[in-house]
C-alpha cells in the first residue's frame, strides 16, 4: 500500500520535515514524504526543495538587529506548473529564475526568546535584506511567505533596507521600529528600482486597522501588553497615513484591504511602496506540492501538526489534506500534540484522530519527546493494519 506522509510543523518541537521523517520511520512499504508549510517557518526550504531549486543561508539583521541566517531559495521558472504560474501571475520567461523567501527566517517570532518579544522594539529590516539579496541574484520574481513574524512595523524595516529613509521633524534618520514612530515626520530616499515583482503568500484576511486588525488580533501574540493596544493602534494609523501620503496611496482602501494586517502590516507596507500583491498561501502550496495528485495516488494518508483545532478544519494545511483525502475515499489518520477540546464532535466521518501528549504531561516534556511519541503512535496504527 502507498502511504502519503504530509505533516506540518509541530511548533517548538519538530519542523515539518522532521515530523514526516519521524512518522515514516514507523511505516513499511511505499512512502511519499510531503512536508507542508503555511508560509511561516520552513516555507522557503520546503517550496525550494520541492521544485529542485537551491537554498542558501544569507546573513541578515534579526528582529532586534542581531545577525541571523535568512533563507533564500532560487528555483527555475521551468519547474513551475501551469497552476502555479496562474496563481502567481508573474512576468516570467521560461528561462527565468524565481526567489522564495520566508519572513520567519529573518524577522520571525521564533527567533526571539519570550522575554524579548515586544512589537514596539523589533523591525523587519532582515526581510528587506533578503529581498535585496534576491534582487541581486537576478530573479524575475519573489515569493515572500508572511507567516510567523515577530514584527509590527508596517514593513518599514524592510523598506529601509530597500532604500527608504524615515526622517524626524529636524531631518535626522528615524529608526523603523514602532517605539520610534512618535518622532517620525516624513520619508526621503528611493526604493531600489531593480526590485522584481513580489507576491506575498498568505491566507490572513485581516485589515490593518480596527477590531479585526493587526494590533487587536496579532500583536498580543508578539508580546504586546493589553494596556498598550490603543497606543499602538493610534501609532499604526498615523504611520500608515504618512506612508500612504509619501507613496500617493489611498489610506482607507489600503488599510482596510483584505490581508493588509498580515505580518504586522508587512502586506500593507509592501503593497503601498512597491505594489506587492497577496496570493493565497494554501492554494499556492497545494499547487506547488501537487497535493491533489499525490493524495489521489495514495491508499493511506497521514497528516497532522502540533495543535489540531477548528482552524485546521477551515482550509489549513493538515485539515485540508485530511478533508480532500476523505473525499477521495482514502484511509486518513491525523496525529497532533494537542487537540482542541470538543473538536471530536465536528470531525468529518472516517477521520482517525490521535493525540500524542496525554493529559497532564508537562509541556516541556511533550515538546522534548514529540518525535519519539509520533513514531510510536504511527507504529501502533500501522501494526493494527490501519
QUIPE-V62670 format. One record per backbone hydrogen bond with DSSP energy under -1.0 kcal/mol. NH is the residue of the N-H (numbers start at 1). CO is the residue of the C=O. E is the energy in kcal/mol with one decimal. If there is no record, write none. Layout:
NH;CO;E
NH;CO;E
This chain:
3;30;-2.7
4;300;-2.9
5;32;-2.9
6;302;-3.1
8;304;-2.6
10;14;-2.7
13;10;-2.7
14;10;-2.5
19;15;-2.4
20;16;-2.3
21;17;-2.3
22;18;-2.6
23;19;-2.3
24;20;-2.6
25;21;-1.7
26;23;-1.6
27;24;-1.9
32;3;-2.9
34;5;-3.0
36;7;-2.8
43;40;-2.2
46;42;-2.7
47;43;-2.5
48;44;-2.4
49;45;-2.6
50;46;-1.9
51;47;-1.1
52;49;-1.5
53;48;-2.7
54;74;-2.3
56;72;-2.5
58;70;-3.2
60;68;-2.7
62;66;-3.6
65;62;-1.9
68;60;-2.9
70;58;-3.0
72;56;-2.5
73;100;-2.8
74;54;-2.6
75;98;-2.8
77;96;-2.7
79;76;-1.7
80;77;-1.5
85;81;-2.4
86;82;-2.3
87;83;-1.8
88;84;-2.5
89;85;-2.6
92;90;-1.8
96;93;-2.0
98;75;-2.8
99;141;-2.7
100;73;-2.4
101;143;-3.0
103;145;-2.9
105;102;-1.2
106;103;-1.2
107;103;-3.6
109;148;-2.5
111;108;-1.2
112;109;-1.9
116;113;-2.2
117;114;-1.2
121;118;-1.8
123;63;-1.9
128;124;-1.6
129;125;-2.1
130;126;-1.8
131;127;-2.2
132;128;-2.4
133;129;-2.1
134;130;-2.3
135;131;-2.3
136;132;-2.3
137;133;-1.0
138;135;-1.5
139;134;-1.3
140;97;-3.0
142;197;-2.6
143;99;-2.7
144;199;-2.9
145;101;-3.1
146;201;-1.9
147;39;-1.1
150;107;-2.8
154;264;-2.2
156;153;-2.6
159;155;-2.7
160;156;-2.4
161;157;-1.8
163;160;-1.4
164;159;-2.8
165;188;-2.7
167;186;-3.1
168;172;-2.7
171;168;-1.9
174;166;-2.3
179;120;-2.6
180;177;-2.3
181;178;-1.6
183;180;-1.8
185;167;-3.2
186;167;-1.7
188;165;-2.1
192;162;-2.7
195;192;-1.4
197;140;-1.1
199;142;-2.8
200;277;-3.3
201;144;-2.0
202;279;-2.3
208;255;-3.3
213;210;-2.0
214;208;-1.3
217;213;-2.4
218;214;-1.4
219;214;-2.0
222;219;-1.4
223;220;-1.3
224;219;-2.0
228;225;-1.9
229;226;-1.4
232;228;-2.3
233;229;-2.3
234;230;-2.2
235;231;-2.2
236;232;-2.4
237;233;-2.2
238;234;-2.5
239;235;-2.4
240;236;-2.5
241;237;-2.3
242;238;-1.8
243;239;-2.4
244;240;-2.6
245;241;-2.2
246;242;-2.1
247;243;-1.9
249;244;-2.6
254;250;-2.3
255;251;-2.5
256;252;-1.5
260;257;-2.2
261;206;-2.6
262;259;-1.8
267;262;-1.5
268;260;-1.3
269;265;-2.7
270;266;-2.5
271;267;-1.6
272;268;-2.5
273;269;-2.6
274;270;-2.1
275;271;-1.3
276;270;-1.8
277;198;-1.8
279;200;-2.5
284;280;-2.2
285;281;-2.4
286;282;-2.3
287;283;-2.3
288;284;-3.2
289;285;-2.8
291;286;-2.0
294;290;-2.0
295;291;-2.9
296;292;-2.1
297;293;-1.7
298;295;-1.0
299;2;-3.0
300;2;-2.0
301;331;-3.1
302;4;-3.0
303;333;-2.2
306;9;-1.6
308;338;-2.6
312;309;-1.1
314;311;-1.2
320;316;-3.2
321;317;-2.4
322;318;-2.5
323;319;-2.5
324;320;-2.4
325;321;-2.4
326;322;-2.2
327;323;-2.0
328;324;-1.4
329;326;-1.7
330;325;-2.7
331;299;-1.9
333;301;-2.5
334;352;-3.3
335;303;-2.5
336;354;-2.3
338;306;-1.9
340;308;-2.4
343;340;-2.1
345;342;-1.2
346;343;-2.2
351;348;-1.6
352;332;-1.9
354;334;-2.8
356;336;-2.7
357;337;-1.1
361;358;-1.8
366;362;-2.5
367;363;-2.5
368;364;-2.0
369;365;-2.3
373;369;-2.6
374;370;-2.4
375;371;-2.4
376;372;-2.4
377;373;-2.4
378;374;-2.5
379;375;-2.2
380;376;-2.0
381;377;-1.9
382;378;-2.8
383;379;-2.5
384;380;-1.3
385;382;-1.5
386;381;-2.1
